[in-house]
Amino acid sequence: MRRRITAWLTGAVLGTAFLVGVSPPAAAVSPGVAFSATDLPTWQTNGIVWAMAESQGVVYVGGTFNAVRPPGVAAGGAGTRSAVNFVAFDAYIGNPTGCNLSFTGTSATVRALEVSPDGRTLYAGGYFSAVNGVTANRLAAINIPSCTVKTDFKQAAVAAMVRAIEATADAVYFGGDFKLVQNVTRNRLAAVTPTGELLPWAPVADLPIRAIHAPAGRNAVIAGGDFTSMNGADSKALAVVDRATGANLRTYPNFFIPRTSVVKSIDSDSTSFYIGNEGTGGGVFDGRARFDLSNFNQIWRDTCLGATQAVNLYKEKLYSAHHAHDCGSMGAFTDGSRIHLSAQDLDKPGPLLQWNPTTNEGIGEGIGPRTLAHTTTGTRDVLWVGGEFTKVNGKAQQGLTRFGPGPGTAGPSAVKFLSAESRAPGQNTIRWQSTSDPDDSGLTYSIYRNGSATPLGTVQASSLWWDLPQVSLTDSTAVPGTAYTYRVRATDPDGHAGPLSGEVRVTTASSAQAYPGAVRADGAVAYWRLGDPFAAAADSSTGNRMGLPFGGPALASSAGALAGDSNRATTFDGVDDFIYGPQRAASPPAYSAEAWFRTTTTTGGKVFGFGNGIPRRDGAGPGLSSNNGKHVYMTNAGNLIFGEWSGSARTVKSPARYNDGAWHHVVATQGPAGMALYVDGVRVASNTVTATQAITGSWRVGGDQLTTAWPEAPSSRYFKGAIDEFAAYHLVLSPAQVSRHNQLGRG
């Protein structure tokens, strides 16, 4: 389903005239991803796949298993055949080849596979003592044309597990747990000739090696693993040594790689090398990093959390296997359920690209994918994935899967949170949360009116599976006083259509609403009216910044604040409820924010504010902001405090108390003249503080972090009461505008 999208007309609407579509400002990012997220039919193993190598259209697979079976067949089912820790497949068709090798011995397993540069020899490492009955202690050489053990390869007699192999034209480098090779001391790194003769190359690592790589055209070997020193020098988990002598070329001391992390995988292109890391406990490095091959300095580090097992370069994108669960530090998804495969740009590692095939964690350690390999034709290539998983894209599939260039068969999911409002005579605005497609970030949304099979119009918009902004379309062909129904469907660039949404009904206005009209006219960039009877706060401004609930605020549960307006308000329980903006952006240097509230609380709470936190995706935590401000909170006594953080808490406080059960209108502004707090249309406090905190975050209503660093911090950070008509602006509202909003709200 992947294809290159050369341009997206963001906000453009195709088809019927007099329609205005508004979509998120972000550009599509999926272009450049080479593989569909739809898995191809693939044979399965009955155990764990630890290693793969590809050469000339054949994928060699090693691991801990004793049988393989066809796609769609349960373990032990029809077509199952013996495969003892090794199997070879036609990489494009997917069927097993005639190359049958059995790696045997006590607790036998294959952990590393590598093809020689001439494509004629397959080197295998792991923990085994024989291949097809021929003695081979932990390292073996296979003649590829005949699929037989090379008897002229001198038996390496490696004393312990081999975990990594890298073959060049004149040497086979390998690493693992061993301390002896051919009864000669080799501390976890060694090299032999293509005929198996032990070379003097002998770097010394104090703990196991898990990855080894010799970049083409460079006099270097890059080693990764558990070690804390290389050749006696401090170098945790990563080191670069001379290809000829084994001497250190570059070490990474002082826990440049954290003490709790290990390097599991290394790959390179002509200018850089890339590592994948796994960590345990706090302060880990679990993501990927890029290094310059000319000086071995780090270029970037991806700080996603989730045990990267493999990295694989293909056409200027880095594909990774992991169980990533938190990429919030990279501007992507917050903590929650794990994902196991991803793609990212080499020059801009975050956010991740929209490529989201799914696996489960499976058997063994429950890691999911362990290894990656791709074909190298350059066109119609296939990416193979091996590991512990037992499901792929929700279907039973064990140990192996593969992804081709597409197009695949999966399409977008259904849109959610569809709503409609009539903002002006003859104009109905339909709004919804964008959806996602497994491998397309740019989707087309078709809007259908009154059950018609022909779209009223279309909107193109970008989204990522964790970042689903609001999209909207305004129907300016509606007749005042007439009721209409609308439905929406998403389609990907290959024509795969998602389900049709539910139906929303709206009666077209015959006259404009005064208060909402003033808010929009005065430049609101977010406007949550908080009266939508579904699980989101639709944005009534042109900013399309939908709010999402956490903790269960009762949306549209209370009569609203505005006189003569049927739009309802949202009630917050004062325990854990709030609404937040899921799309974060840079905080504005000048701003205004306003809302209506009603409460009798004596425990205070935050009415609204701006912060950098985002709740966990699984709902297990609120993601309270570590940096926050631009907020209005109520003290236990009922006073209102407007505060911004600029090195310390800078605040102004209302003299009066407002926990009297009546509706009140509050506005906070900050700009070149300082901070001002308005209540019920009147300025009640101000100062001359112009400094603001520059953070990336979003607005929250009903609660967020409130520490004792803030004066008169209330008993609860969460507000108990009703809130209505929240709006935010990237400008300072004038006293006249504030007064007018208050007057219009009161009728």
ZAMARGU-4260 file (C-alpha; in steps of 0.2 Angstrom, whole numbers, plus 5000, padded with zeros to 4 digits):
<rodrens>
0) 5000/5000/5000 | 5015/5011/5001 | 5019/5023/4987 | 5028/5040/4986 | 5017/5055/4988
5) 5025/5069/4980 | 5014/5083/4987 | 4999/5085/4998 | 4988/5100/4995 | 4985/5103/5014
10) 4968/5110/5017 | 4963/5108/4999 | 4945/5102/4995 | 4942/5093/4978 | 4925/5093/4970
15) 4910/5103/4975 | 4911/5122/4975 | 4908/5132/4991 | 4916/5120/5003 | 4930/5124/5014
20) 4941/5110/5021 | 4953/5112/5035 | 4966/5099/5039 | 4981/5098/5051 | 4996/5109/5046
25) 5009/5095/5047 | 5015/5088/5030 | 5014/5069/5026 | 5029/5060/5031 | 5026/5042/5025
30) 5034/5045/5008 | 5051/5036/5007 | 5045/5021/5017 | 5049/5007/5005 | 5039/4993/5012
35) 5020/4990/5014 | 5014/4986/5032 | 5004/4972/5025 | 5013/4956/5028 | 5016/4943/5014
40) 5012/4925/5016 | 5027/4918/5025 | 5032/4901/5032 | 5033/4899/5050 | 5045/4891/5063
45) 5040/4883/5079 | 5052/4892/5090 | 5063/4908/5090 | 5072/4916/5075 | 5088/4924/5081
50) 5098/4927/5065 | 5095/4930/5046 | 5106/4934/5031 | 5101/4937/5013 | 5111/4934/4997
55) 5106/4932/4979 | 5088/4931/4983 | 5089/4918/4997 | 5086/4922/5015 | 5095/4911/5027
60) 5087/4909/5044 | 5094/4903/5061 | 5088/4901/5078 | 5081/4889/5091 | 5067/4878/5082
65) 5065/4861/5075 | 5052/4863/5062 | 5044/4875/5049 | 5026/4875/5042 | 5017/4884/5028
70) 5008/4901/5031 | 4991/4900/5040 | 4995/4882/5047 | 4995/4879/5066 | 5010/4871/5074
75) 5011/4853/5069 | 4999/4855/5055 | 4999/4850/5037 | 5015/4853/5027 | 5026/4854/5043
80) 5043/4848/5039 | 5059/4846/5050 | 5071/4861/5051 | 5084/4859/5065 | 5089/4877/5070
85) 5091/4882/5051 | 5081/4885/5036 | 5083/4894/5019 | 5069/4902/5009 | 5067/4910/4992
90) 5066/4928/4998 | 5054/4934/4985 | 5042/4919/4983 | 5044/4914/5001 | 5045/4895/4999
95) 5059/4884/5007 | 5074/4880/4996 | 5082/4863/4995 | 5096/4869/5007 | 5093/4858/5022
100) 5106/4859/5036 | 5104/4853/5054 | 5113/4862/5068 | 5114/4850/5083 | 5122/4848/5100
105) 5117/4850/5118 | 5105/4866/5119 | 5109/4869/5101 | 5105/4886/5093 | 5111/4897/5079
110) 5113/4915/5084 | 5123/4923/5069 | 5123/4921/5050 | 5134/4930/5038 | 5137/4928/5019
115) 5154/4931/5012 | 5157/4946/5000 | 5158/4934/4985 | 5141/4926/4990 | 5149/4908/4990
120) 5150/4905/5009 | 5138/4906/5023 | 5146/4908/5040 | 5135/4902/5055 | 5138/4905/5074
125) 5130/4900/5089 | 5130/4886/5102 | 5131/4869/5092 | 5144/4855/5090 | 5139/4848/5073
130) 5131/4853/5056 | 5123/4838/5047 | 5134/4827/5058 | 5150/4836/5054 | 5159/4843/5069
135) 5158/4861/5070 | 5160/4869/5087 | 5151/4886/5088 | 5157/4892/5071 | 5154/4884/5054
140) 5157/4888/5036 | 5144/4882/5023 | 5147/4880/5004 | 5132/4890/4997 | 5131/4882/4980
145) 5131/4864/4986 | 5123/4868/5004 | 5136/4857/5012 | 5148/4860/5026 | 5165/4866/5020
150) 5177/4853/5026 | 5192/4863/5021 | 5187/4876/5034 | 5198/4873/5049 | 5188/4869/5064
155) 5188/4885/5074 | 5184/4875/5091 | 5176/4891/5099 | 5174/4888/5118 | 5158/4897/5120
160) 5143/4905/5111 | 5146/4915/5095 | 5134/4929/5094 | 5140/4940/5080 | 5149/4937/5063
165) 5156/4949/5050 | 5165/4943/5034 | 5176/4953/5023 | 5186/4947/5008 | 5201/4941/5019
170) 5194/4938/5036 | 5180/4932/5046 | 5177/4942/5062 | 5167/4935/5076 | 5162/4939/5094
175) 5152/4932/5108 | 5155/4924/5125 | 5171/4914/5122 | 5188/4916/5130 | 5197/4902/5119
180) 5198/4899/5100 | 5208/4884/5094 | 5214/4883/5112 | 5222/4901/5110 | 5216/4915/5121
185) 5203/4926/5113 | 5193/4937/5124 | 5176/4938/5116 | 5183/4944/5099 | 5193/4934/5086
190) 5196/4933/5067 | 5200/4918/5056 | 5204/4918/5037 | 5191/4912/5025 | 5199/4894/5027
195) 5198/4895/5046 | 5216/4899/5051 | 5216/4909/5067 | 5223/4927/5064 | 5232/4937/5077
200) 5218/4950/5078 | 5213/4949/5096 | 5205/4964/5104 | 5200/4961/5123 | 5182/4964/5129
205) 5178/4961/5147 | 5160/4955/5144 | 5151/4947/5129 | 5150/4954/5111 | 5133/4955/5103
210) 5136/4964/5087 | 5151/4966/5075 | 5152/4976/5059 | 5166/4981/5047 | 5160/4996/5036
215) 5165/4994/5018 | 5181/5004/5013 | 5185/5008/5031 | 5200/5001/5041 | 5188/4998/5056
220) 5178/4985/5065 | 5164/4991/5076 | 5160/4980/5091 | 5144/4981/5102 | 5139/4972/5117
225) 5138/4971/5136 | 5157/4975/5139 | 5163/4990/5150 | 5181/4990/5143 | 5190/4987/5126
230) 5208/4983/5126 | 5208/4989/5145 | 5201/5006/5141 | 5185/5012/5148 | 5172/5010/5134
235) 5154/5004/5139 | 5145/4993/5126 | 5153/5001/5110 | 5170/5003/5103 | 5179/5004/5086
240) 5195/4994/5083 | 5208/4993/5069 | 5203/4980/5057 | 5221/4974/5055 | 5228/4976/5073
245) 5213/4976/5084 | 5220/4992/5093 | 5207/5004/5099 | 5203/5018/5086 | 5189/5025/5097
250) 5182/5021/5114 | 5166/5028/5122 | 5171/5031/5141 | 5162/5038/5156 | 5146/5028/5151
255) 5143/5037/5135 | 5132/5022/5133 | 5123/5020/5150 | 5129/5007/5162 | 5112/4999/5160
260) 5112/4997/5141 | 5120/4986/5128 | 5122/4987/5110 | 5113/4973/5100 | 5114/4978/5082
265) 5125/4988/5070 | 5123/4993/5052 | 5131/5006/5041 | 5131/5016/5025 | 5145/5025/5016
270) 5146/5039/5029 | 5138/5033/5045 | 5136/5019/5056 | 5120/5015/5066 | 5117/5006/5082
275) 5102/4998/5091 | 5102/4997/5110 | 5093/4987/5124 | 5093/4993/5142 | 5086/4987/5158
280) 5080/4998/5173 | 5081/5017/5174 | 5092/5029/5164 | 5093/5017/5150 | 5097/5020/5131
285) 5085/5009/5122 | 5084/5017/5105 | 5095/5020/5090 | 5110/5031/5087 | 5120/5038/5071
290) 5138/5040/5071 | 5150/5048/5058 | 5162/5036/5050 | 5175/5049/5048 | 5178/5053/5066
295) 5166/5040/5075 | 5157/5055/5083 | 5138/5053/5087 | 5127/5063/5075 | 5110/5060/5084
300) 5103/5048/5097 | 5085/5042/5097 | 5079/5041/5115 | 5064/5030/5113 | 5062/5017/5126
305) 5059/4999/5122 | 5074/4987/5119 | 5080/4989/5101 | 5085/4972/5094 | 5090/4975/5076
310) 5093/4990/5064 | 5093/4988/5045 | 5096/5001/5032 | 5087/5002/5016 | 5086/5017/5004
315) 5090/5030/5017 | 5078/5024/5030 | 5082/5015/5046 | 5071/5000/5050 | 5071/4994/5067
320) 5065/4979/5078 | 5061/4983/5096 | 5047/4984/5108 | 5046/5002/5109 | 5033/5009/5122
325) 5038/5027/5125 | 5044/5039/5112 | 5038/5055/5120 | 5055/5062/5121 | 5056/5061/5102
330) 5040/5070/5099 | 5031/5054/5096 | 5020/5042/5106 | 5019/5042/5125 | 5021/5027/5136
335) 5009/5013/5134 | 5007/4997/5123 | 5022/4991/5114 | 5025/4992/5095 | 5038/4981/5087
340) 5043/4988/5070 | 5047/5005/5065 | 5055/5016/5051 | 5064/5033/5053 | 5073/5045/5042
345) 5092/5045/5043 | 5093/5064/5045 | 5078/5067/5055 | 5076/5052/5067 | 5060/5059/5075
350) 5046/5058/5074 | 5045/5040/5068 | 5038/5037/5050 | 5020/5031/5047 | 5024/5013/5045
355) 5016/5002/5058 | 5015/4983/5055 | 5011/4975/5072 | 5017/4959/5080 | 5015/4952/5098
360) 5029/4949/5110 | 5027/4930/5108 | 5037/4917/5117 | 5054/4916/5125 | 5058/4933/5133
365) 5043/4941/5125 | 5053/4953/5115 | 5044/4951/5098 | 5055/4953/5083 | 5074/4949/5085
370) 5082/4951/5068 | 5079/4960/5051 | 5086/4956/5033 | 5081/4963/5016 | 5084/4958/4998
375) 5096/4969/4988 | 5089/4969/4970 | 5085/4988/4972 | 5067/4986/4966 | 5053/4975/4972
380) 5064/4971/4987 | 5057/4962/5002 | 5060/4965/5021 | 5061/4949/5032 | 5058/4949/5050
385) 5062/4935/5063 | 5060/4933/5081 | 5049/4927/5095 | 5032/4933/5090 | 5017/4922/5087
390) 5005/4935/5078 | 5008/4948/5064 | 4995/4961/5061 | 4983/4952/5072 | 4984/4935/5064
395) 4993/4919/5069 | 5010/4919/5062 | 5025/4912/5071 | 5044/4917/5071 | 5045/4924/5053
400) 5036/4937/5042 | 5040/4948/5027 | 5034/4964/5019 | 5035/4969/5001 | 5035/4985/4992
405) 5015/4985/4990 | 5003/4991/4988 | 4996/4980/5002 | 4978/4977/5006 | 4975/4986/5023
410) 4966/5003/5023 | 4962/5016/5035 | 4952/5013/5051 | 4936/5022/5054 | 4936/5041/5059
415) 4930/5045/5077 | 4922/5059/5086 | 4912/5066/5071 | 4902/5081/5076 | 4894/5096/5067
420) 4889/5114/5071 | 4881/5128/5061 | 4892/5143/5064 | 4884/5155/5052 | 4868/5156/5041
425) 4870/5143/5027 | 4886/5135/5034 | 4888/5119/5043 | 4905/5114/5049 | 4909/5095/5051
430) 4923/5090/5062 | 4931/5073/5066 | 4947/5066/5073 | 4958/5060/5058 | 4962/5041/5057
435) 4977/5032/5053 | 4983/5019/5040 | 4997/5006/5043 | 5009/5014/5030 | 5001/5030/5024
440) 5002/5046/5033 | 4992/5056/5020 | 4974/5051/5018 | 4959/5058/5009 | 4943/5061/5018
445) 4926/5060/5009 | 4911/5068/5016 | 4894/5062/5012 | 4878/5072/5015 | 4860/5065/5018
450) 4865/5047/5013 | 4871/5051/4996 | 4884/5039/4988 | 4892/5054/4980 | 4904/5064/4991
455) 4900/5082/4995 | 4918/5086/4995 | 4935/5079/5000 | 4949/5085/5012 | 4967/5078/5012
460) 4976/5078/5028 | 4991/5070/5037 | 4991/5060/5052 | 5002/5047/5062 | 4995/5032/5071
465) 4999/5041/5088 | 4995/5059/5082 | 4977/5061/5075 | 4973/5079/5073 | 4956/5086/5070
470) 4950/5088/5052 | 4935/5099/5047 | 4925/5104/5032 | 4913/5118/5030 | 4897/5115/5019
475) 4892/5132/5013 | 4878/5125/5002 | 4867/5121/5016 | 4850/5130/5017 | 4846/5140/5033
480) 4833/5131/5044 | 4836/5114/5036 | 4842/5099/5044 | 4856/5088/5037 | 4866/5072/5041
485) 4884/5069/5037 | 4896/5054/5037 | 4914/5053/5033 | 4926/5040/5026 | 4945/5039/5024
490) 4954/5033/5009 | 4973/5030/5007 | 4983/5034/4991 | 4981/5017/4984 | 4962/5018/4985
495) 4959/5007/5000 | 4944/5014/5009 | 4940/5013/5027 | 4923/5010/5035 | 4910/5024/5034
500) 4908/5033/5050 | 4892/5035/5060 | 4880/5049/5056 | 4879/5066/5063 | 4864/5078/5062
505) 4864/5097/5062 | 4851/5110/5058 | 4858/5124/5048 | 4858/5141/5057 | 4847/5156/5051
510) 4857/5168/5061 | 4875/5169/5068 | 4879/5165/5087 | 4886/5181/5094 | 4898/5174/5108
515) 4906/5160/5097 | 4907/5172/5083 | 4916/5185/5093 | 4929/5172/5100 | 4933/5166/5082
520) 4933/5184/5075 | 4946/5189/5089 | 4958/5176/5084 | 4955/5160/5094 | 4968/5146/5089
525) 4959/5134/5100 | 4941/5134/5105 | 4933/5120/5116 | 4915/5123/5118 | 4914/5108/5129
530) 4897/5104/5124 | 4899/5089/5112 | 4890/5074/5119 | 4904/5062/5114 | 4922/5057/5121
535) 4931/5073/5114 | 4931/5091/5114 | 4929/5097/5096 | 4938/5113/5092 | 4927/5126/5085
540) 4941/5138/5079 | 4950/5136/5063 | 4965/5129/5073 | 4958/5111/5073 | 4965/5108/5090
545) 4954/5095/5097 | 4954/5091/5115 | 4954/5073/5123 | 4948/5068/5140 | 4957/5060/5154
550) 4950/5053/5170 | 4932/5054/5163 | 4926/5072/5164 | 4907/5072/5160 | 4906/5080/5144
555) 4890/5090/5140 | 4883/5085/5156 | 4878/5102/5163 | 4868/5117/5157 | 4880/5129/5148
560) 4886/5146/5154 | 4880/5157/5139 | 4863/5165/5140 | 4851/5159/5126 | 4864/5146/5120
565) 4859/5128/5121 | 4877/5122/5120 | 4881/5113/5136 | 4896/5113/5148 | 4908/5099/5155
570) 4908/5094/5173 | 4925/5089/5182 | 4925/5078/5198 | 4940/5086/5206 | 4949/5070/5207
575) 4958/5066/5191 | 4948/5074/5177 | 4955/5085/5164 | 4955/5088/5145 | 4971/5090/5135
580) 4977/5095/5118 | 4986/5079/5111 | 4996/5089/5098 | 5010/5099/5106 | 5017/5115/5100
585) 5029/5129/5105 | 5021/5140/5119 | 5017/5157/5112 | 5026/5172/5119 | 5010/5183/5120
590) 4994/5174/5123 | 4977/5175/5131 | 4966/5161/5138 | 4948/5162/5144 | 4934/5150/5151
595) 4918/5151/5160 | 4917/5141/5177 | 4905/5137/5191 | 4910/5129/5207 | 4907/5128/5226
600) 4924/5119/5229 | 4934/5122/5244 | 4949/5111/5237 | 4954/5123/5223 | 4961/5116/5207
605) 4967/5122/5190 | 4954/5129/5178 | 4966/5129/5163 | 4984/5130/5159 | 4998/5126/5147
610) 5010/5111/5150 | 5022/5099/5142 | 5013/5083/5149 | 5003/5070/5139 | 4994/5055/5147
615) 5000/5038/5144 | 4992/5029/5129 | 4985/5015/5140 | 4977/5027/5152 | 4987/5021/5166
620) 4994/5038/5171 | 4989/5057/5168 | 5006/5062/5162 | 5007/5078/5173 | 5017/5092/5166
625) 5035/5094/5172 | 5035/5111/5164 | 5019/5121/5165 | 5012/5139/5167 | 5000/5151/5159
630) 4988/5144/5170 | 4973/5150/5181 | 4970/5140/5197 | 4958/5142/5212 | 4964/5142/5230
635) 4955/5133/5243 | 4947/5149/5248 | 4941/5152/5231 | 4952/5166/5225 | 4959/5165/5207
640) 4978/5165/5204 | 4985/5168/5186 | 5003/5162/5185 | 5017/5160/5173 | 5034/5152/5177
645) 5050/5162/5172 | 5063/5155/5183 | 5051/5156/5198 | 5032/5158/5200 | 5026/5175/5194
650) 5008/5177/5199 | 4993/5189/5201 | 4978/5186/5213 | 4960/5191/5213 | 4955/5200/5228
655) 4938/5192/5228 | 4932/5173/5229 | 4922/5164/5216 | 4917/5147/5223 | 4900/5154/5225
660) 4890/5142/5213 | 4888/5155/5200 | 4895/5156/5182 | 4910/5167/5181 | 4920/5172/5166
665) 4939/5172/5168 | 4952/5178/5156 | 4971/5178/5158 | 4983/5188/5146 | 5002/5191/5145
670) 5011/5201/5133 | 5022/5217/5131 | 5012/5226/5145 | 5014/5211/5157 | 5001/5200/5165
675) 4983/5203/5167 | 4968/5194/5176 | 4950/5198/5172 | 4935/5191/5180 | 4917/5194/5174
680) 4924/5207/5161 | 4934/5217/5174 | 4953/5217/5176 | 4955/5212/5194 | 4974/5210/5195
685) 4990/5214/5184 | 5009/5216/5184 | 5022/5220/5172 | 5030/5203/5170 | 5033/5200/5152
690) 5045/5185/5153 | 5037/5168/5148 | 5043/5150/5149 | 5047/5143/5132 | 5041/5125/5131
695) 5033/5113/5119 | 5016/5108/5126 | 4997/5110/5124 | 4983/5118/5134 | 4974/5108/5148
700) 4957/5112/5156 | 4952/5105/5173 | 4969/5100/5180 | 4988/5097/5178 | 5003/5098/5190
705) 5002/5111/5204 | 5017/5110/5216 | 5020/5120/5232 | 5031/5131/5221 | 5015/5140/5217
710) 5008/5152/5230 | 4993/5146/5240 | 4994/5129/5230 | 4977/5121/5233 | 4973/5104/5241
715) 4969/5097/5224 | 4977/5101/5207 | 4960/5095/5199 | 4946/5107/5198 | 4929/5102/5204
720) 4914/5110/5195 | 4908/5115/5178 | 4919/5123/5164 | 4913/5130/5148 | 4919/5139/5132
725) 4938/5137/5134 | 4947/5147/5121 | 4966/5151/5118 | 4974/5165/5108 | 4991/5169/5102
730) 4988/5187/5106 | 4983/5198/5120 | 4965/5202/5121 | 4961/5220/5124 | 4951/5225/5139
735) 4937/5230/5127 | 4937/5213/5119 | 4937/5204/5136 | 4922/5215/5142 | 4913/5212/5126
740) 4915/5193/5128 | 4908/5194/5145 | 4893/5204/5140 | 4889/5193/5125 | 4890/5178/5136
745) 4877/5185/5148 | 4865/5190/5134
</rodrens>
